[in-house]
Amino acid sequence: MSAANPDPRPRTPSGTPERRGVPPGETPPGESSTGSGAGPYRPLSRGWAMGPLVLICLLALVCALFFLAYAIVLDL
């Protein structure tokens, strides 16, 4: 059993019969017409990304050594 459309002439948001699409102004635009850039394009630089990476690795190593030492002390 299939459900039939109770309205034989579908209507657009403006209330007029559908004529292959929606008239201009009925729906908001899909995207803004202005660009998102605030200035000229500059490629990203490598910067100081290696410093924080080394710091995080050292912190992880210190934490691992702490818990290893703690486990050894508890075992004694």
C-alpha atoms as an extended CHARMM CRD file, in Angstrom:
* protein
*
        76  EXT
         1         1  MET       CA              0.0000000000        0.0000000000        0.0000000000  PROA      1               0.0000000000
         2         2  SER       CA              1.4980000000        3.3540000000       -0.9680000000  PROA      2               0.0000000000
         3         3  ALA       CA              0.5630000000        6.6790000000        0.5120000000  PROA      3               0.0000000000
         4         4  ALA       CA             -0.7650000000        9.0870000000       -2.0760000000  PROA      4               0.0000000000
         5         5  ASN       CA             -0.0440000000       12.7770000000       -1.9050000000  PROA      5               0.0000000000
         6         6  PRO       CA             -3.2390000000       14.4260000000       -0.5520000000  PROA      6               0.0000000000
         7         7  ASP       CA             -2.3440000000       17.7090000000       -2.2940000000  PROA      7               0.0000000000
         8         8  PRO       CA             -2.1960000000       17.1310000000       -6.0610000000  PROA      8               0.0000000000
         9         9  ARG       CA             -0.4480000000       20.5080000000       -6.5790000000  PROA      9               0.0000000000
        10        10  PRO       CA              2.4390000000       20.8810000000       -4.0850000000  PROA      10              0.0000000000
        11        11  ARG       CA              3.0240000000       24.4270000000       -2.9090000000  PROA      11              0.0000000000
        12        12  THR       CA              6.2190000000       26.3890000000       -2.3180000000  PROA      12              0.0000000000
        13        13  PRO       CA              6.9050000000       28.3370000000        0.9110000000  PROA      13              0.0000000000
        14        14  SER       CA              5.2060000000       31.3920000000       -0.6520000000  PROA      14              0.0000000000
        15        15  GLY       CA              1.9660000000       29.4500000000       -1.0990000000  PROA      15              0.0000000000
        16        16  THR       CA              1.9940000000       29.4170000000       -4.8940000000  PROA      16              0.0000000000
        17        17  PRO       CA              1.8520000000       26.1710000000       -6.8760000000  PROA      17              0.0000000000
        18        18  GLU       CA              5.2500000000       24.6130000000       -7.4720000000  PROA      18              0.0000000000
        19        19  ARG       CA              6.8810000000       25.6100000000      -10.7500000000  PROA      19              0.0000000000
        20        20  ARG       CA             10.2110000000       23.7680000000      -10.7700000000  PROA      20              0.0000000000
        21        21  GLY       CA             12.0500000000       25.5250000000       -7.9890000000  PROA      21              0.0000000000
        22        22  VAL       CA             11.6160000000       28.2040000000       -5.4190000000  PROA      22              0.0000000000
        23        23  PRO       CA             11.3770000000       31.8480000000       -6.4400000000  PROA      23              0.0000000000
        24        24  PRO       CA             14.2840000000       34.1250000000       -5.4740000000  PROA      24              0.0000000000
        25        25  GLY       CA             14.1220000000       35.4990000000       -1.9590000000  PROA      25              0.0000000000
        26        26  GLU       CA             12.1840000000       32.5680000000       -0.4930000000  PROA      26              0.0000000000
        27        27  THR       CA             15.2000000000       30.7660000000        0.9370000000  PROA      27              0.0000000000
        28        28  PRO       CA             18.4360000000       32.1200000000        2.4270000000  PROA      28              0.0000000000
        29        29  PRO       CA             21.5910000000       31.8440000000        0.3170000000  PROA      29              0.0000000000
        30        30  GLY       CA             23.6570000000       28.6870000000        0.6700000000  PROA      30              0.0000000000
        31        31  GLU       CA             26.7920000000       30.5940000000        1.5890000000  PROA      31              0.0000000000
        32        32  SER       CA             27.8600000000       34.1390000000        2.2130000000  PROA      32              0.0000000000
        33        33  SER       CA             28.9980000000       36.2800000000       -0.6580000000  PROA      33              0.0000000000
        34        34  THR       CA             31.9750000000       37.7090000000        1.1990000000  PROA      34              0.0000000000
        35        35  GLY       CA             35.2890000000       35.9530000000        1.5590000000  PROA      35              0.0000000000
        36        36  SER       CA             36.5540000000       34.7540000000        4.9060000000  PROA      36              0.0000000000
        37        37  GLY       CA             40.1040000000       36.0010000000        4.4480000000  PROA      37              0.0000000000
        38        38  ALA       CA             41.0760000000       39.2000000000        6.2070000000  PROA      38              0.0000000000
        39        39  GLY       CA             44.2340000000       39.8750000000        4.2590000000  PROA      39              0.0000000000
        40        40  PRO       CA             46.7210000000       38.5240000000        1.7660000000  PROA      40              0.0000000000
        41        41  TYR       CA             47.5560000000       34.8210000000        1.8640000000  PROA      41              0.0000000000
        42        42  ARG       CA             50.7150000000       33.9250000000        3.7590000000  PROA      42              0.0000000000
        43        43  PRO       CA             51.8600000000       30.2950000000        3.8870000000  PROA      43              0.0000000000
        44        44  LEU       CA             52.1650000000       28.7790000000        7.3510000000  PROA      44              0.0000000000
        45        45  SER       CA             55.6390000000       28.6930000000        8.8300000000  PROA      45              0.0000000000
        46        46  ARG       CA             57.0540000000       25.8280000000       10.8520000000  PROA      46              0.0000000000
        47        47  GLY       CA             57.4730000000       28.1190000000       13.8530000000  PROA      47              0.0000000000
        48        48  TRP       CA             58.2750000000       26.6360000000       17.2540000000  PROA      48              0.0000000000
        49        49  ALA       CA             56.3330000000       23.3790000000       16.8910000000  PROA      49              0.0000000000
        50        50  MET       CA             59.3740000000       21.2300000000       17.7770000000  PROA      50              0.0000000000
        51        51  GLY       CA             59.7640000000       22.8530000000       21.2280000000  PROA      51              0.0000000000
        52        52  PRO       CA             56.3470000000       21.8760000000       22.6170000000  PROA      52              0.0000000000
        53        53  LEU       CA             56.6660000000       18.3950000000       21.1020000000  PROA      53              0.0000000000
        54        54  VAL       CA             59.9610000000       17.7950000000       22.9190000000  PROA      54              0.0000000000
        55        55  LEU       CA             58.5100000000       19.2150000000       26.1490000000  PROA      55              0.0000000000
        56        56  ILE       CA             55.4770000000       16.9040000000       25.9830000000  PROA      56              0.0000000000
        57        57  CYS       CA             57.6760000000       13.8650000000       25.2890000000  PROA      57              0.0000000000
        58        58  LEU       CA             59.9500000000       14.7190000000       28.2300000000  PROA      58              0.0000000000
        59        59  LEU       CA             56.9600000000       15.1910000000       30.5250000000  PROA      59              0.0000000000
        60        60  ALA       CA             55.5570000000       11.8040000000       29.4710000000  PROA      60              0.0000000000
        61        61  LEU       CA             58.9540000000       10.1710000000       30.1020000000  PROA      61              0.0000000000
        62        62  VAL       CA             59.2240000000       11.7320000000       33.5770000000  PROA      62              0.0000000000
        63        63  CYS       CA             55.7080000000       10.5400000000       34.4590000000  PROA      63              0.0000000000
        64        64  ALA       CA             56.4720000000        7.0250000000       33.2210000000  PROA      64              0.0000000000
        65        65  LEU       CA             59.7050000000        6.9110000000       35.2460000000  PROA      65              0.0000000000
        66        66  PHE       CA             57.8770000000        8.1830000000       38.3470000000  PROA      66              0.0000000000
        67        67  PHE       CA             55.2520000000        5.4400000000       38.1540000000  PROA      67              0.0000000000
        68        68  LEU       CA             57.9010000000        2.8190000000       37.4340000000  PROA      68              0.0000000000
        69        69  ALA       CA             59.8710000000        3.8900000000       40.5050000000  PROA      69              0.0000000000
        70        70  TYR       CA             56.6720000000        3.9720000000       42.5750000000  PROA      70              0.0000000000
        71        71  ALA       CA             55.8300000000        0.4020000000       41.4990000000  PROA      71              0.0000000000
        72        72  ILE       CA             59.3460000000       -0.7600000000       42.4020000000  PROA      72              0.0000000000
        73        73  VAL       CA             59.1550000000        0.8720000000       45.8600000000  PROA      73              0.0000000000
        74        74  LEU       CA             55.7590000000       -0.7230000000       46.5430000000  PROA      74              0.0000000000
        75        75  ASP       CA             57.1210000000       -4.1340000000       45.5520000000  PROA      75              0.0000000000
        76        76  LEU       CA             59.8920000000       -3.9740000000       48.1530000000  PROA      76              0.0000000000
